[in-house]
């Protein structure tokens, strides 16, 4: 799995800075760091991202066959 979009940039476009996300306890810093490092997050976090970005999981991630 990999991210199809720059998640943090998409969140910024919707008005969610990393400061706002952590200080309003919308997302934990650990999850933001995972996204920065292009690591996958839990389904629960992916669900929250879909809610914030008003999209479907397939708009954020895609399956890539590993070699």
Phi and psi restraints in degrees (range 20) as a CNS / XPLOR table:
assign (resid 1 and name C) (resid 2 and name N)
       (resid 2 and name CA) (resid 2 and name C) 1.0 -149.8 20.0 2
assign (resid 2 and name N) (resid 2 and name CA)
       (resid 2 and name C) (resid 3 and name N) 1.0 159.7 20.0 2
assign (resid 2 and name C) (resid 3 and name N)
       (resid 3 and name CA) (resid 3 and name C) 1.0 -77.4 20.0 2
assign (resid 3 and name N) (resid 3 and name CA)
       (resid 3 and name C) (resid 4 and name N) 1.0 134.7 20.0 2
assign (resid 3 and name C) (resid 4 and name N)
       (resid 4 and name CA) (resid 4 and name C) 1.0 -87.1 20.0 2
assign (resid 4 and name N) (resid 4 and name CA)
       (resid 4 and name C) (resid 5 and name N) 1.0 -21.8 20.0 2
assign (resid 4 and name C) (resid 5 and name N)
       (resid 5 and name CA) (resid 5 and name C) 1.0 -128.2 20.0 2
assign (resid 5 and name N) (resid 5 and name CA)
       (resid 5 and name C) (resid 6 and name N) 1.0 165.0 20.0 2
assign (resid 5 and name C) (resid 6 and name N)
       (resid 6 and name CA) (resid 6 and name C) 1.0 -81.7 20.0 2
assign (resid 6 and name N) (resid 6 and name CA)
       (resid 6 and name C) (resid 7 and name N) 1.0 99.4 20.0 2
assign (resid 6 and name C) (resid 7 and name N)
       (resid 7 and name CA) (resid 7 and name C) 1.0 -61.3 20.0 2
assign (resid 7 and name N) (resid 7 and name CA)
       (resid 7 and name C) (resid 8 and name N) 1.0 -44.9 20.0 2
assign (resid 7 and name C) (resid 8 and name N)
       (resid 8 and name CA) (resid 8 and name C) 1.0 -64.4 20.0 2
assign (resid 8 and name N) (resid 8 and name CA)
       (resid 8 and name C) (resid 9 and name N) 1.0 -37.2 20.0 2
assign (resid 8 and name C) (resid 9 and name N)
       (resid 9 and name CA) (resid 9 and name C) 1.0 -67.4 20.0 2
assign (resid 9 and name N) (resid 9 and name CA)
       (resid 9 and name C) (resid 10 and name N) 1.0 -40.9 20.0 2
assign (resid 9 and name C) (resid 10 and name N)
       (resid 10 and name CA) (resid 10 and name C) 1.0 -62.6 20.0 2
assign (resid 10 and name N) (resid 10 and name CA)
       (resid 10 and name C) (resid 11 and name N) 1.0 -39.7 20.0 2
assign (resid 10 and name C) (resid 11 and name N)
       (resid 11 and name CA) (resid 11 and name C) 1.0 -65.1 20.0 2
assign (resid 11 and name N) (resid 11 and name CA)
       (resid 11 and name C) (resid 12 and name N) 1.0 -42.2 20.0 2
assign (resid 11 and name C) (resid 12 and name N)
       (resid 12 and name CA) (resid 12 and name C) 1.0 -59.9 20.0 2
assign (resid 12 and name N) (resid 12 and name CA)
       (resid 12 and name C) (resid 13 and name N) 1.0 -40.6 20.0 2
assign (resid 12 and name C) (resid 13 and name N)
       (resid 13 and name CA) (resid 13 and name C) 1.0 -60.1 20.0 2
assign (resid 13 and name N) (resid 13 and name CA)
       (resid 13 and name C) (resid 14 and name N) 1.0 -33.4 20.0 2
assign (resid 13 and name C) (resid 14 and name N)
       (resid 14 and name CA) (resid 14 and name C) 1.0 -85.8 20.0 2
assign (resid 14 and name N) (resid 14 and name CA)
       (resid 14 and name C) (resid 15 and name N) 1.0 1.1 20.0 2
assign (resid 14 and name C) (resid 15 and name N)
       (resid 15 and name CA) (resid 15 and name C) 1.0 95.7 20.0 2
assign (resid 15 and name N) (resid 15 and name CA)
       (resid 15 and name C) (resid 16 and name N) 1.0 12.2 20.0 2
assign (resid 15 and name C) (resid 16 and name N)
       (resid 16 and name CA) (resid 16 and name C) 1.0 -105.6 20.0 2
assign (resid 16 and name N) (resid 16 and name CA)
       (resid 16 and name C) (resid 17 and name N) 1.0 100.2 20.0 2
assign (resid 16 and name C) (resid 17 and name N)
       (resid 17 and name CA) (resid 17 and name C) 1.0 -79.5 20.0 2
assign (resid 17 and name N) (resid 17 and name CA)
       (resid 17 and name C) (resid 18 and name N) 1.0 162.4 20.0 2
assign (resid 17 and name C) (resid 18 and name N)
       (resid 18 and name CA) (resid 18 and name C) 1.0 -63.1 20.0 2
assign (resid 18 and name N) (resid 18 and name CA)
       (resid 18 and name C) (resid 19 and name N) 1.0 -33.4 20.0 2
assign (resid 18 and name C) (resid 19 and name N)
       (resid 19 and name CA) (resid 19 and name C) 1.0 -61.5 20.0 2
assign (resid 19 and name N) (resid 19 and name CA)
       (resid 19 and name C) (resid 20 and name N) 1.0 -49.2 20.0 2
assign (resid 19 and name C) (resid 20 and name N)
       (resid 20 and name CA) (resid 20 and name C) 1.0 -62.4 20.0 2
assign (resid 20 and name N) (resid 20 and name CA)
       (resid 20 and name C) (resid 21 and name N) 1.0 -42.7 20.0 2
assign (resid 20 and name C) (resid 21 and name N)
       (resid 21 and name CA) (resid 21 and name C) 1.0 -61.3 20.0 2
assign (resid 21 and name N) (resid 21 and name CA)
       (resid 21 and name C) (resid 22 and name N) 1.0 -41.1 20.0 2
assign (resid 21 and name C) (resid 22 and name N)
       (resid 22 and name CA) (resid 22 and name C) 1.0 -81.8 20.0 2
assign (resid 22 and name N) (resid 22 and name CA)
       (resid 22 and name C) (resid 23 and name N) 1.0 -43.0 20.0 2
assign (resid 22 and name C) (resid 23 and name N)
       (resid 23 and name CA) (resid 23 and name C) 1.0 -73.8 20.0 2
assign (resid 23 and name N) (resid 23 and name CA)
       (resid 23 and name C) (resid 24 and name N) 1.0 -25.3 20.0 2
assign (resid 23 and name C) (resid 24 and name N)
       (resid 24 and name CA) (resid 24 and name C) 1.0 -93.8 20.0 2
assign (resid 24 and name N) (resid 24 and name CA)
       (resid 24 and name C) (resid 25 and name N) 1.0 6.8 20.0 2
assign (resid 24 and name C) (resid 25 and name N)
       (resid 25 and name CA) (resid 25 and name C) 1.0 56.1 20.0 2
assign (resid 25 and name N) (resid 25 and name CA)
       (resid 25 and name C) (resid 26 and name N) 1.0 39.1 20.0 2
assign (resid 25 and name C) (resid 26 and name N)
       (resid 26 and name CA) (resid 26 and name C) 1.0 -81.0 20.0 2
assign (resid 26 and name N) (resid 26 and name CA)
       (resid 26 and name C) (resid 27 and name N) 1.0 -46.0 20.0 2
assign (resid 26 and name C) (resid 27 and name N)
       (resid 27 and name CA) (resid 27 and name C) 1.0 -136.1 20.0 2
assign (resid 27 and name N) (resid 27 and name CA)
       (resid 27 and name C) (resid 28 and name N) 1.0 146.7 20.0 2
assign (resid 27 and name C) (resid 28 and name N)
       (resid 28 and name CA) (resid 28 and name C) 1.0 -80.3 20.0 2
assign (resid 28 and name N) (resid 28 and name CA)
       (resid 28 and name C) (resid 29 and name N) 1.0 147.4 20.0 2
assign (resid 28 and name C) (resid 29 and name N)
       (resid 29 and name CA) (resid 29 and name C) 1.0 -55.0 20.0 2
assign (resid 29 and name N) (resid 29 and name CA)
       (resid 29 and name C) (resid 30 and name N) 1.0 -35.6 20.0 2
assign (resid 29 and name C) (resid 30 and name N)
       (resid 30 and name CA) (resid 30 and name C) 1.0 -58.2 20.0 2
assign (resid 30 and name N) (resid 30 and name CA)
       (resid 30 and name C) (resid 31 and name N) 1.0 -40.3 20.0 2
assign (resid 30 and name C) (resid 31 and name N)
       (resid 31 and name CA) (resid 31 and name C) 1.0 -71.2 20.0 2
assign (resid 31 and name N) (resid 31 and name CA)
       (resid 31 and name C) (resid 32 and name N) 1.0 -38.7 20.0 2
assign (resid 31 and name C) (resid 32 and name N)
       (resid 32 and name CA) (resid 32 and name C) 1.0 -63.5 20.0 2
assign (resid 32 and name N) (resid 32 and name CA)
       (resid 32 and name C) (resid 33 and name N) 1.0 -38.8 20.0 2
assign (resid 32 and name C) (resid 33 and name N)
       (resid 33 and name CA) (resid 33 and name C) 1.0 -65.5 20.0 2
assign (resid 33 and name N) (resid 33 and name CA)
       (resid 33 and name C) (resid 34 and name N) 1.0 -40.9 20.0 2
assign (resid 33 and name C) (resid 34 and name N)
       (resid 34 and name CA) (resid 34 and name C) 1.0 -60.2 20.0 2
assign (resid 34 and name N) (resid 34 and name CA)
       (resid 34 and name C) (resid 35 and name N) 1.0 -42.2 20.0 2
assign (resid 34 and name C) (resid 35 and name N)
       (resid 35 and name CA) (resid 35 and name C) 1.0 -64.7 20.0 2
assign (resid 35 and name N) (resid 35 and name CA)
       (resid 35 and name C) (resid 36 and name N) 1.0 -41.9 20.0 2
assign (resid 35 and name C) (resid 36 and name N)
       (resid 36 and name CA) (resid 36 and name C) 1.0 -58.5 20.0 2
assign (resid 36 and name N) (resid 36 and name CA)
       (resid 36 and name C) (resid 37 and name N) 1.0 -37.8 20.0 2
assign (resid 36 and name C) (resid 37 and name N)
       (resid 37 and name CA) (resid 37 and name C) 1.0 -87.0 20.0 2
assign (resid 37 and name N) (resid 37 and name CA)
       (resid 37 and name C) (resid 38 and name N) 1.0 8.2 20.0 2
assign (resid 37 and name C) (resid 38 and name N)
       (resid 38 and name CA) (resid 38 and name C) 1.0 62.3 20.0 2
assign (resid 38 and name N) (resid 38 and name CA)
       (resid 38 and name C) (resid 39 and name N) 1.0 27.8 20.0 2
assign (resid 38 and name C) (resid 39 and name N)
       (resid 39 and name CA) (resid 39 and name C) 1.0 -92.2 20.0 2
assign (resid 39 and name N) (resid 39 and name CA)
       (resid 39 and name C) (resid 40 and name N) 1.0 150.1 20.0 2
assign (resid 39 and name C) (resid 40 and name N)
       (resid 40 and name CA) (resid 40 and name C) 1.0 -74.3 20.0 2
assign (resid 40 and name N) (resid 40 and name CA)
       (resid 40 and name C) (resid 41 and name N) 1.0 147.3 20.0 2
assign (resid 40 and name C) (resid 41 and name N)
       (resid 41 and name CA) (resid 41 and name C) 1.0 -106.7 20.0 2
assign (resid 41 and name N) (resid 41 and name CA)
       (resid 41 and name C) (resid 42 and name N) 1.0 173.1 20.0 2
assign (resid 41 and name C) (resid 42 and name N)
       (resid 42 and name CA) (resid 42 and name C) 1.0 -69.0 20.0 2
assign (resid 42 and name N) (resid 42 and name CA)
       (resid 42 and name C) (resid 43 and name N) 1.0 165.2 20.0 2
assign (resid 42 and name C) (resid 43 and name N)
       (resid 43 and name CA) (resid 43 and name C) 1.0 -60.6 20.0 2
assign (resid 43 and name N) (resid 43 and name CA)
       (resid 43 and name C) (resid 44 and name N) 1.0 -36.9 20.0 2
assign (resid 43 and name C) (resid 44 and name N)
       (resid 44 and name CA) (resid 44 and name C) 1.0 -62.1 20.0 2
assign (resid 44 and name N) (resid 44 and name CA)
       (resid 44 and name C) (resid 45 and name N) 1.0 -42.6 20.0 2
assign (resid 44 and name C) (resid 45 and name N)
       (resid 45 and name CA) (resid 45 and name C) 1.0 -69.0 20.0 2
assign (resid 45 and name N) (resid 45 and name CA)
       (resid 45 and name C) (resid 46 and name N) 1.0 -41.1 20.0 2
assign (resid 45 and name C) (resid 46 and name N)
       (resid 46 and name CA) (resid 46 and name C) 1.0 -60.9 20.0 2
assign (resid 46 and name N) (resid 46 and name CA)
       (resid 46 and name C) (resid 47 and name N) 1.0 -39.2 20.0 2
assign (resid 46 and name C) (resid 47 and name N)
       (resid 47 and name CA) (resid 47 and name C) 1.0 -62.3 20.0 2
assign (resid 47 and name N) (resid 47 and name CA)
       (resid 47 and name C) (resid 48 and name N) 1.0 -41.9 20.0 2
assign (resid 47 and name C) (resid 48 and name N)
       (resid 48 and name CA) (resid 48 and name C) 1.0 -64.4 20.0 2
assign (resid 48 and name N) (resid 48 and name CA)
       (resid 48 and name C) (resid 49 and name N) 1.0 -41.7 20.0 2
assign (resid 48 and name C) (resid 49 and name N)
       (resid 49 and name CA) (resid 49 and name C) 1.0 -60.6 20.0 2
assign (resid 49 and name N) (resid 49 and name CA)
       (resid 49 and name C) (resid 50 and name N) 1.0 -42.1 20.0 2
assign (resid 49 and name C) (resid 50 and name N)
       (resid 50 and name CA) (resid 50 and name C) 1.0 -61.9 20.0 2
assign (resid 50 and name N) (resid 50 and name CA)
       (resid 50 and name C) (resid 51 and name N) 1.0 -39.8 20.0 2
assign (resid 50 and name C) (resid 51 and name N)
       (resid 51 and name CA) (resid 51 and name C) 1.0 -63.3 20.0 2
assign (resid 51 and name N) (resid 51 and name CA)
       (resid 51 and name C) (resid 52 and name N) 1.0 -47.5 20.0 2
assign (resid 51 and name C) (resid 52 and name N)
       (resid 52 and name CA) (resid 52 and name C) 1.0 -66.9 20.0 2
assign (resid 52 and name N) (resid 52 and name CA)
       (resid 52 and name C) (resid 53 and name N) 1.0 -38.6 20.0 2
assign (resid 52 and name C) (resid 53 and name N)
       (resid 53 and name CA) (resid 53 and name C) 1.0 -91.8 20.0 2
assign (resid 53 and name N) (resid 53 and name CA)
       (resid 53 and name C) (resid 54 and name N) 1.0 -3.4 20.0 2
assign (resid 53 and name C) (resid 54 and name N)
       (resid 54 and name CA) (resid 54 and name C) 1.0 53.2 20.0 2
assign (resid 54 and name N) (resid 54 and name CA)
       (resid 54 and name C) (resid 55 and name N) 1.0 57.4 20.0 2
assign (resid 54 and name C) (resid 55 and name N)
       (resid 55 and name CA) (resid 55 and name C) 1.0 -147.1 20.0 2
assign (resid 55 and name N) (resid 55 and name CA)
       (resid 55 and name C) (resid 56 and name N) 1.0 -176.1 20.0 2
assign (resid 55 and name C) (resid 56 and name N)
       (resid 56 and name CA) (resid 56 and name C) 1.0 -104.9 20.0 2
assign (resid 56 and name N) (resid 56 and name CA)
       (resid 56 and name C) (resid 57 and name N) 1.0 157.0 20.0 2
assign (resid 56 and name C) (resid 57 and name N)
       (resid 57 and name CA) (resid 57 and name C) 1.0 -53.0 20.0 2
assign (resid 57 and name N) (resid 57 and name CA)
       (resid 57 and name C) (resid 58 and name N) 1.0 -38.5 20.0 2
assign (resid 57 and name C) (resid 58 and name N)
       (resid 58 and name CA) (resid 58 and name C) 1.0 -64.9 20.0 2
assign (resid 58 and name N) (resid 58 and name CA)
       (resid 58 and name C) (resid 59 and name N) 1.0 -16.0 20.0 2
assign (resid 58 and name C) (resid 59 and name N)
       (resid 59 and name CA) (resid 59 and name C) 1.0 -79.8 20.0 2
assign (resid 59 and name N) (resid 59 and name CA)
       (resid 59 and name C) (resid 60 and name N) 1.0 -18.1 20.0 2
assign (resid 59 and name C) (resid 60 and name N)
       (resid 60 and name CA) (resid 60 and name C) 1.0 -104.3 20.0 2
assign (resid 60 and name N) (resid 60 and name CA)
       (resid 60 and name C) (resid 61 and name N) 1.0 -43.4 20.0 2
assign (resid 60 and name C) (resid 61 and name N)
       (resid 61 and name CA) (resid 61 and name C) 1.0 -124.7 20.0 2
assign (resid 61 and name N) (resid 61 and name CA)
       (resid 61 and name C) (resid 62 and name N) 1.0 160.7 20.0 2
assign (resid 61 and name C) (resid 62 and name N)
       (resid 62 and name CA) (resid 62 and name C) 1.0 -144.4 20.0 2
assign (resid 62 and name N) (resid 62 and name CA)
       (resid 62 and name C) (resid 63 and name N) 1.0 153.8 20.0 2
assign (resid 62 and name C) (resid 63 and name N)
       (resid 63 and name CA) (resid 63 and name C) 1.0 -84.3 20.0 2
assign (resid 63 and name N) (resid 63 and name CA)
       (resid 63 and name C) (resid 64 and name N) 1.0 132.8 20.0 2
assign (resid 63 and name C) (resid 64 and name N)
       (resid 64 and name CA) (resid 64 and name C) 1.0 -127.4 20.0 2
assign (resid 64 and name N) (resid 64 and name CA)
       (resid 64 and name C) (resid 65 and name N) 1.0 122.0 20.0 2
assign (resid 64 and name C) (resid 65 and name N)
       (resid 65 and name CA) (resid 65 and name C) 1.0 -63.7 20.0 2
assign (resid 65 and name N) (resid 65 and name CA)
       (resid 65 and name C) (resid 66 and name N) 1.0 127.5 20.0 2
assign (resid 65 and name C) (resid 66 and name N)
       (resid 66 and name CA) (resid 66 and name C) 1.0 -82.7 20.0 2
assign (resid 66 and name N) (resid 66 and name CA)
       (resid 66 and name C) (resid 67 and name N) 1.0 149.5 20.0 2
